[in-house]
Amino acid sequence: MADTKCIGMAGHSIGGDSTAHAVALDGRIRAGVNMDRMFNVPVPVSGLQGRPFMLLGSAAEVNDPSTSLSGRRAAQIRRSHVGAFFDRHLRDIREPLRPVW
């Protein structure tokens, strides 16, 4: 059984946009994450109703082939940061993040 007081939602690409819309429109979702560093469509005019929302990404060019970050390391960073974000905002666990580099 799901605890409807602790719902978080995350997505990438259109899933990240859908996450923002769901957070804005469904009060049961207490926190959201867009793992695509940007919105492809505007957030609803109603906003996110004060609920925490994280944009995960970099200001650097998305399609930079010179990057040295492996897919495995990128997944580790995503997992640790998204997990810590949800721990803080859904479970009130405030653990500091370790440096990613």
C-alpha positions in Angstrom: 0.0 0.0 0.0 1.3 3.4 -0.9 1.6 6.2 1.7 -0.2 9.0 -0.1 1.4 11.5 2.3 4.9 10.8 0.8 4.5 10.8 -2.9 7.4 12.1 -5.0 7.7 12.0 -8.8 10.7 12.2 -11.1 11.2 12.1 -14.9 13.5 12.8 -17.8 12.7 14.6 -21.0 8.9 14.7 -21.5 8.7 12.8 -18.2 10.3 15.7 -16.4 7.8 18.1 -18.0 5.0 15.7 -17.0 6.4 15.7 -13.4 6.1 19.5 -13.1 2.6 19.4 -14.4 1.6 16.6 -12.1 3.1 18.4 -9.1 1.3 21.6 -10.0 -2.1 19.8 -10.5 -2.1 17.0 -7.9 -1.7 18.1 -4.3 -0.8 14.5 -3.2 2.6 14.8 -4.9 4.8 16.5 -2.4 8.0 16.9 -4.4 9.3 16.5 -7.9 12.5 16.2 -10.0 13.1 17.0 -13.6 16.3 15.1 -14.6 16.6 17.0 -17.9 17.9 20.4 -16.7 15.2 22.3 -18.5 11.5 22.5 -19.3 10.4 21.9 -22.9 6.9 23.2 -22.1 5.9 25.9 -19.6 5.1 25.0 -16.0 1.3 25.6 -15.5 0.4 29.1 -14.5 -0.7 27.9 -11.1 2.9 27.1 -10.3 4.1 24.3 -8.1 2.0 25.4 -5.1 5.1 25.9 -3.0 6.2 22.3 -3.3 9.9 21.6 -3.7 11.1 20.8 -7.2 14.6 20.1 -8.4 16.1 20.6 -11.9 19.0 18.2 -12.2 21.6 19.0 -14.8 24.3 21.2 -15.9 24.6 24.6 -17.5 27.0 23.1 -20.0 26.0 22.1 -23.5 23.9 19.0 -23.4 25.5 17.3 -26.4 29.1 17.8 -25.5 31.0 14.7 -26.9 34.2 15.7 -25.0 32.7 14.9 -21.6 34.6 12.4 -19.6 31.8 11.4 -17.3 30.9 7.8 -17.7 27.3 6.6 -17.9 27.8 4.6 -14.7 29.1 7.7 -12.8 26.3 9.9 -14.1 23.8 7.3 -12.8 25.5 7.2 -9.4 25.3 11.0 -9.2 21.6 11.1 -10.3 20.7 8.3 -7.8 22.5 10.0 -4.8 21.1 13.5 -5.5 17.6 12.5 -6.3 17.5 10.1 -3.4 18.8 12.8 -1.0 16.3 15.3 -2.3 13.4 12.9 -1.8 14.7 11.8 1.6 14.8 15.4 2.7 11.4 16.5 1.4 9.4 13.3 1.9 11.0 11.6 4.9 12.6 14.7 6.7 16.0 13.0 6.6 18.7 15.7 6.2 22.0 14.0 5.4 24.7 16.0 3.7 25.6 15.0 0.2 29.2 13.8 -0.5 31.1 15.7 -3.1 30.4 14.2 -6.6 33.9 14.6 -8.0 
